[in-house]
Amino acid sequence: MANGRAKTDLDGTVNEFLSYDEYLDSKITPLDLYYLEDEKLARQVVELGLRGTGEVWKREEFESRKAAAQASRLSKRSEQNDKYK
């Protein structure tokens, strides 16, 4: 059960970001940028899992979770609209 809850928490994270780059940027610290001096390089380091804590999703996983979250929202909205018809 705890594992299922953790997955739900991670799925909620996808809604916080408009893009995958925004998601990666959230894992970059000012110190990372100080040493690397390049935002694109910092993103690559995070994406490869060489920096940051916790799980870092690959672009495909982020985009599929984002699409699933959007589909879920649309489905719920449709169900609510059907109730009031």
Phi, psi and omega in degrees: 000318179299322179295320177296321179293320179297320179297319178298318178299318179294321179296326177295330180299324184299331181284346181284343188236139179280333184217166178295322178298321176298318178300312179296318180302328181293342181262358181264134179260162175302327179294322176302313181293327178299312183281321184276332178058022182204117183296320180297318178296319179299319177298317180297319179298316179295315182299325179283353179082014181275350181218149177102168179245152178080187183282137174243123181284147170284161183305315182298319180293317178301311183294324178290322176293321179298315179295319179295319179295319179294318178298321179295316178298316180295321179296315179297318180297320179295319178297319179295320178295323179294328179297324186268004178273000000 
